[in-house]
């Protein structure tokens, strides 16, 4: 529909068709994959390009956080002979919070805020016949969304013990239910019975050593798994063997080429 104005030049009253707003917001948000937890929409008509949409977008502040005052998590259930240090337990507490979507006190994790902005050039037509001139104006659309985003990146400095902290996270959450998937991704994920860890090949031995150190898995067993997986035959023996009734089972691979011969569903099992 037409954009109508009432009054003379730079009229105070402008009529914007609802269909035009709907189409504008669909265009603005067409690339958004995940529906937000909350969404607020706003719009206005102005006679100049919005000042905050001119030039380069403002740089967002970047702050490195400090967890030295954060609460510590309990020791992981299978860390008996070797324990995590206090700073590692603080990192573990942060990761558990990000996994659960709330702090230990039940408070929701701070949501991620997004804003989309766009303006469109429009022509205002005079509704009253005595004002014959048309005017160019700008329709300014804004959308504000918030997402409750779990997960994160553990970026402790070198020597802080990130590998051990991650193993602690896996151990602490091994018996928890699988997180609920977003509706738009339900057909894109394969349920898995483990945690996938991808590291450079030169760090494989480090991970094996750390797993052995903290959860007590025999290193000979880990090495036998690595050797066996080179030929990856996912039969009944390879799926159920080497478990010894342990709650934590490790399958390590230094060569991923055999994965090309199996399906993703078989690997997930």
Secondary structure, DSSP 8 states (H G I E B T S, - for coil): --EEEESSTT-SEEE--HHHHHHHHHHHTTT--S--SEEEEEEEEESS--GGGSSS-----------TTS------TT--SS---HHHHHHHHHHHHHHHTB-TTS-B---EEEEEEEEEEEEEEESSTT----EEEEEEEEEEEEE----------TTS-HHHHHHHHHHHHTTS------GGGTTT----SS------GGGHHHHHHHHHHHH---HHHHHHHHHHHTT---SHHHHHTT-TT-S------S--GGGGGS-HHHHH-
